[in-house]
């Protein structure tokens, strides 16, 4: 949680120009749509997904294309629901499902809770790995969960934990015949959006889940077999996994934003884009963060680099007007030029 808060602070306060903010958001939406549908078996590539989102014709299965269009519409719906007054209600969940499965399931199953029993089986063995509540129990389960989510007790929890709890509980209830995963992940994102943790909508949890599906499913399985009643399970292990995923994804965005904001500052200061090496970027990031440092401190930041190499990098940065050296003894330090 500490890593999440630190990343949030950097991302939300980085001096990015509007062009880059739009670029980050557009990229995050494309990755969310692609990976969010790919998890469920969609065969389209990220490039094909981006083309569809841009209105470019793609030759592919009609269902795959429709799933991408639907999930893009879901992201738009989340923007609307994020500013809706009041608490969370079942209509929000049903509306998300309606957009998710539009034109890909029978109309009578769109935006309604399932009327039949479903089980999730292991593909190779046929072993039942998830037996959700009976269909007749679904409305009550949903109502009970939403009542808790809107309660004063639940609102004392951190939004990341609330989103993680919603993710697990709703997947376990499995309220729909089809489209549960996408609908539930979108609802969890809605909680983050409404409660101040959209983080400029720069990140995609779906990408992380999709890139390591084994861990995603193992995190569920680790607590699924505790009790037949989903509300009686200890989901600590799932929440540890979920919070770690958020931390990893936000940390990656934080580094991209930090580097880009440094590039933007330098370009504005010197009047041209400057090509910097990884070492030079790391030196500037460190010096910007702490205000200035001497050679001994800088060597600790670049442990596998010789002092001569660090000195050459510092000299180049001084020549470009990015750094300046204060003092002429062993106590001298290097600082970022601010004017």
C-alpha positions as a printed NumPy array, in Angstrom:
array([[  0.   ,   0.   ,   0.   ],
       [  2.928,   2.293,   0.672],
       [  4.254,   1.74 ,  -2.856],
       [  0.793,   2.486,  -4.262],
       [  0.52 ,   5.782,  -2.382],
       [  4.042,   6.823,  -3.405],
       [  3.341,   6.041,  -7.071],
       [ -0.025,   7.831,  -6.922],
       [  1.672,  10.957,  -5.597],
       [  4.278,  11.013,  -8.387],
       [  1.794,  10.265, -11.187],
       [ -0.83 ,  12.78 , -10.107],
       [  1.676,  15.594,  -9.564],
       [  3.973,  15.029, -12.55 ],
       [  4.138,  18.079, -14.874],
       [  3.048,  16.26 , -18.034],
       [  1.839,  18.267, -21.013],
       [ -1.745,  17.495, -22.209],
       [ -0.473,  15.59 , -25.26 ],
       [  1.323,  13.03 , -23.114],
       [ -1.6  ,  12.71 , -20.685],
       [ -3.913,  11.894, -23.604],
       [ -1.335,   9.453, -24.993],
       [ -1.039,   7.657, -21.646],
       [ -4.834,   7.361, -21.303],
       [ -5.368,   6.161, -24.868],
       [ -2.652,   3.54 , -24.424],
       [ -4.097,   2.362, -21.084],
       [ -7.584,   1.999, -22.58 ],
       [ -6.233,  -0.033, -25.496],
       [ -4.316,  -2.339, -23.145],
       [ -7.324,  -2.691, -20.84 ],
       [ -9.639,  -3.582, -23.712],
       [ -7.156,  -5.958, -25.33 ],
       [ -6.067,  -7.828, -22.222],
       [ -9.524,  -7.713, -20.631],
       [-10.961,  -9.61 , -23.606],
       [ -7.864, -11.735, -24.263],
       [ -8.186, -13.256, -20.78 ],
       [-11.541, -14.644, -21.894],
       [-10.191, -16.157, -25.116],
       [-10.317, -13.294, -27.617],
       [ -7.725, -13.946, -30.351],
       [ -7.108, -10.362, -31.48 ],
       [ -3.64 ,  -8.887, -31.009],
       [ -3.004,  -5.576, -29.246],
       [ -2.309,  -3.96 , -32.632],
       [ -5.585,  -5.252, -34.057],
       [ -7.409,  -4.028, -30.969],
       [ -5.93 ,  -0.551, -31.378],
       [ -6.996,  -0.484, -35.047],
       [-10.569,  -1.382, -34.12 ],
       [-10.638,   1.328, -31.452],
       [ -9.419,   3.804, -34.077],
       [-12.165,   2.766, -36.49 ],
       [ -9.832,   0.907, -38.868],
       [-11.237,  -2.232, -40.475],
       [ -9.74 ,  -5.512, -39.276],
       [-10.291,  -8.954, -40.772],
       [-11.139, -11.221, -37.838],
       [-13.948, -13.223, -36.239],
       [-17.021, -11.054, -35.832],
       [-17.405, -12.038, -32.177],
       [-13.816, -11.029, -31.349],
       [-14.371,  -7.614, -32.943],
       [-17.677,  -7.165, -31.129],
       [-16.084,  -8.039, -27.77 ],
       [-13.482,  -5.296, -28.285],
       [-16.146,  -2.751, -29.271],
       [-18.226,  -3.754, -26.264],
       [-15.391,  -3.42 , -23.773],
       [-14.482,  -0.004, -25.173],
       [-18.104,   0.98 , -24.53 ],
       [-17.751,  -0.382, -21.004],
       [-14.831,   1.994, -20.348],
       [-17.029,   4.891, -21.507],
       [-19.842,   3.705, -19.248],
       [-17.461,   3.63 , -16.277],
       [-16.747,   7.328, -16.855],
       [-20.477,   8.028, -16.556],
       [-21.009,   5.807, -13.53 ],
       [-17.975,   7.284, -11.762],
       [-19.783,  10.622, -11.352],
       [-23.2  ,   9.144, -10.58 ],
       [-24.498,  10.223,  -7.195],
       [-25.386,   7.798,  -4.449],
       [-23.993,   4.423,  -3.549],
       [-23.363,   1.306,  -5.575],
       [-26.425,  -0.579,  -6.813],
       [-27.258,  -3.655,  -8.846],
       [-28.286,  -1.519, -11.839],
       [-24.645,  -0.461, -12.211],
       [-23.554,  -4.087, -12.367],
       [-26.34 ,  -4.971, -14.807],
       [-25.559,  -1.979, -17.044],
       [-21.894,  -2.991, -17.211],
       [-22.908,  -6.539, -18.123],
       [-25.299,  -5.234, -20.77 ],
       [-22.484,  -3.388, -22.543],
       [-20.057,  -6.274, -22.07 ],
       [-22.116,  -8.953, -23.812],
       [-24.117,  -6.813, -26.239],
       [-24.715,  -8.759, -29.483],
       [-22.655, -11.769, -28.329],
       [-25.174, -13.613, -26.137],
       [-28.902, -14.188, -26.494],
       [-30.878, -10.975, -25.804],
       [-32.757, -12.529, -22.886],
       [-29.42 , -13.117, -21.098],
       [-28.105,  -9.575, -21.552],
       [-28.088,  -7.407, -18.432],
       [-29.922,  -9.939, -16.263],
       [-28.789, -12.279, -13.521],
       [-28.496, -15.928, -14.526],
       [-31.512, -18.175, -14.227],
       [-29.578, -21.441, -14.338],
       [-26.909, -23.143, -12.269],
       [-23.35 , -22.973, -13.603],
       [-20.097, -24.678, -12.604],
       [-16.536, -23.955, -13.647],
       [-14.549, -27.042, -14.602],
       [-10.854, -27.661, -15.158],
       [-10.363, -27.959, -18.907],
       [ -8.157, -31.061, -18.925],
       [ -9.679, -33.129, -16.115],
       [-13.273, -31.915, -15.958],
       [-12.835, -31.416, -12.211],
       [-15.188, -28.788, -10.754],
       [-13.083, -25.882,  -9.498],
       [-15.872, -23.394,  -8.762],
       [-19.513, -24.041,  -7.874],
       [-21.182, -20.644,  -7.496],
       [-24.421, -20.158,  -5.523],
       [-27.709, -21.42 ,  -6.94 ],
       [-29.308, -19.061,  -9.458],
       [-32.21 , -18.373,  -7.093],
       [-29.739, -17.099,  -4.485],
       [-27.866, -14.692,  -6.782],
       [-30.066, -11.572,  -6.301],
       [-29.909, -11.886,  -2.517],
       [-26.147, -12.443,  -2.573],
       [-25.676,  -9.342,  -4.726],
       [-27.98 ,  -7.249,  -2.53 ],
       [-26.169,  -8.373,   0.622],
       [-22.783,  -7.552,  -0.85 ],
       [-23.833,  -4.11 ,  -2.124],
       [-25.427,  -3.318,   1.231],
       [-22.074,  -4.052,   2.858],
       [-20.111,  -2.126,   0.191],
       [-22.246,   0.973,   0.847],
       [-22.033,   0.656,   4.638],
       [-20.07 ,   2.98 ,   6.901],
       [-17.992,   0.014,   8.052],
       [-16.908,  -0.848,   4.505],
       [-16.173,   2.775,   3.624],
       [-13.523,   2.853,   6.326],
       [-11.448,   0.475,   4.21 ],
       [ -8.934,   1.715,   1.658],
       [-10.431,   1.916,  -1.894],
       [ -7.848,  -0.569,  -3.191],
       [ -9.044,  -3.134,  -0.646],
       [-12.69 ,  -2.377,  -1.459],
       [-12.002,  -2.942,  -5.159],
       [-10.147,  -6.177,  -4.4  ],
       [-12.96 ,  -7.465,  -2.19 ],
       [-15.557,  -6.637,  -4.862],
       [-13.444,  -8.416,  -7.465],
       [-13.287, -11.629,  -5.465],
       [-16.851, -11.681,  -4.116],
       [-18.515, -10.961,  -7.461],
       [-16.409, -13.541,  -9.321],
       [-17.374, -16.106,  -6.679],
       [-21.083, -15.284,  -6.954],
       [-20.756, -15.548, -10.754],
       [-23.993, -13.626, -11.318],
       [-24.227, -14.07 , -15.098],
       [-24.287, -16.922, -17.585],
       [-21.464, -15.307, -19.564],
       [-19.247, -12.231, -19.304],
       [-18.609, -12.492, -15.558],
       [-14.855, -11.84 , -15.657],
       [-15.028,  -8.697, -17.776],
       [-18.036,  -7.348, -15.88 ],
       [-16.471,  -7.946, -12.47 ],
       [-13.084,  -6.448, -13.393],
       [-14.892,  -3.402, -14.767],
       [-16.916,  -3.045, -11.55 ],
       [-13.719,  -3.202,  -9.494],
       [-12.249,  -0.472, -11.717],
       [-15.414,   1.56 , -11.131],
       [-14.725,   1.535,  -7.397],
       [-11.19 ,   2.828,  -8.004],
       [-12.517,   5.519, -10.371],
       [-15.218,   6.714,  -7.987],
       [-13.038,   6.722,  -4.893],
       [-10.018,   8.695,  -6.037],
       [ -7.792,   5.895,  -7.296],
       [ -8.254,   6.114, -11.045],
       [ -4.662,   7.574, -11.038],
       [ -5.441,   9.607, -14.178],
       [ -6.543,   6.32 , -15.811],
       [ -2.955,   5.637, -16.865],
       [ -2.754,   1.958, -15.829],
       [ -4.255,  -1.415, -16.75 ],
       [ -4.638,  -4.178, -14.169],
       [ -6.048,  -6.408, -16.898],
       [ -2.655,  -6.423, -18.601],
       [ -0.989,  -7.818, -15.486],
       [ -3.682, -10.475, -14.978],
       [ -3.497, -11.562, -18.617],
       [  0.311, -11.756, -18.659],
       [  0.307, -14.14 , -15.691],
       [ -3.016, -15.943, -15.77 ],
       [ -1.69 , -18.831, -13.695],
       [ -1.055, -16.559, -10.71 ],
       [ -4.399, -14.819, -11.226],
       [ -6.342, -18.082, -11.075],
       [ -4.162, -19.498,  -8.285],
       [ -4.952, -16.445,  -6.167],
       [ -8.654, -17.253,  -6.509],
       [ -8.188, -20.97 ,  -5.966],
       [ -6.194, -20.367,  -2.803],
       [ -9.323, -19.279,  -0.929],
       [-12.194, -20.757,  -2.964],
       [-12.325, -24.067,  -1.099],
       [-12.658, -22.672,   2.425],
       [-16.464, -22.57 ,   2.597],
       [-19.51 , -22.914,   0.36 ],
       [-20.608, -19.491,   1.628],
       [-18.486, -16.86 ,  -0.105],
       [-19.028, -14.37 ,   2.734],
       [-17.441, -16.727,   5.271],
       [-14.087, -17.082,   3.493],
       [-10.839, -15.492,   4.653],
       [ -9.706, -13.712,   1.476],
       [ -6.509, -12.212,   2.888],
       [ -4.33 , -14.158,   0.449],
       [ -6.365, -12.876,  -2.511],
       [ -6.118,  -9.279,  -1.266],
       [ -2.358,  -9.583,  -0.833],
       [ -2.145, -10.694,  -4.46 ],
       [ -4.504,  -7.938,  -5.688],
       [ -2.729,  -5.127,  -3.83 ],
       [  0.649,  -6.372,  -5.095],
       [ -0.648,  -6.265,  -8.688],
       [ -1.825,  -2.669,  -8.256],
       [  1.536,  -1.723,  -6.729],
       [  3.515,  -3.297,  -9.577],
       [  1.43 ,  -1.661, -12.307],
       [  1.452,   1.781, -10.691],
       [  5.197,   1.576, -10.073],
       [  5.754,   0.915, -13.78 ],
       [  3.614,   3.92 , -14.723],
       [  5.374,   6.026, -12.086],
       [  8.754,   5.372, -13.701],
       [  7.444,   6.201, -17.181],
       [  5.834,   9.407, -15.914],
       [  8.903,  10.428, -13.931],
       [ 11.215,   9.975, -16.898],
       [  8.858,  11.762, -19.256],
       [  8.39 ,  14.671, -16.848],
       [ 12.173,  15.041, -16.562],
       [ 12.473,  14.998, -20.364],
       [  9.76 ,  17.65 , -20.578],
       [ 11.469,  19.882, -18.015],
       [ 14.827,  19.572, -19.725],
       [ 13.398,  20.286, -23.159],
       [ 11.654,  23.387, -21.825],
       [ 14.836,  24.535, -20.094],
       [ 17.34 ,  23.926, -22.871],
       [ 15.054,  24.326, -25.894],
       [ 15.614,  20.925, -27.491],
       [ 15.058,  17.258, -26.802],
       [ 18.102,  15.704, -25.133],
       [ 19.156,  12.098, -25.615],
       [ 20.141,  10.712, -22.233],
       [ 21.52 ,   7.296, -21.347],
       [ 19.914,   5.077, -18.697],
       [ 22.72 ,   5.989, -16.278],
       [ 22.279,   9.705, -16.878],
       [ 18.521,   9.438, -16.383],
       [ 19.056,   7.598, -13.115],
       [ 21.513,  10.262, -11.923],
       [ 19.085,  13.079, -12.733],
       [ 16.153,  11.264, -11.126],
       [ 18.126,  10.71 ,  -7.933],
       [ 19.488,  14.264,  -7.782],
       [ 16.037,  15.698,  -8.502],
       [ 14.543,  13.633,  -5.708],
       [ 17.054,  14.464,  -2.962],
       [ 18.201,  17.92 ,  -4.094],
       [ 21.922,  17.167,  -4.551],
       [ 24.59 ,  14.587,  -3.764],
       [ 28.308,  13.953,  -3.759],
       [ 30.245,  11.283,  -5.613],
       [ 30.104,   8.741,  -2.787],
       [ 26.303,   8.841,  -2.707],
       [ 26.097,   8.646,  -6.488],
       [ 28.35 ,   5.571,  -6.525],
       [ 25.853,   3.842,  -4.219],
       [ 23.124,   4.465,  -6.795],
       [ 25.216,   2.982,  -9.619],
       [ 26.994,   0.167,  -7.812],
       [ 28.203,  -1.679, -10.912],
       [ 29.591,   1.454, -12.565],
       [ 33.114,   2.804, -12.067],
       [ 33.731,   6.243, -10.598],
       [ 35.395,   7.352, -13.844],
       [ 32.284,   6.462, -15.853],
       [ 30.017,   8.304, -13.407],
       [ 32.331,  11.309, -13.587],
       [ 32.159,  11.325, -17.399],
       [ 28.338,  11.263, -17.228],
       [ 28.322,  14.104, -14.717],
       [ 30.708,  16.157, -16.87 ],
       [ 28.465,  15.713, -19.933],
       [ 25.388,  16.738, -17.96 ],
       [ 27.226,  19.823, -16.67 ],
       [ 28.291,  20.734, -20.236],
       [ 24.637,  20.48 , -21.345],
       [ 23.593,  22.817, -18.554],
       [ 21.508,  20.175, -16.788],
       [ 23.691,  19.849, -13.667],
       [ 26.083,  22.086, -11.81 ],
       [ 28.806,  21.312,  -9.304],
       [ 28.831,  23.147,  -5.999],
       [ 32.142,  23.293,  -4.131],
       [ 35.664,  22.201,  -5.115],
       [ 36.66 ,  19.77 ,  -2.373],
       [ 35.727,  16.199,  -1.558],
       [ 32.628,  17.664,   0.063],
       [ 31.406,  19.092,  -3.254],
       [ 28.038,  17.967,  -4.589],
       [ 26.131,  17.888,  -7.853],
       [ 22.693,  19.505,  -8.183],
       [ 20.117,  19.887, -10.943],
       [ 20.056,  23.364, -12.486],
       [ 16.653,  24.916, -11.762],
       [ 16.901,  28.08 , -13.885]])
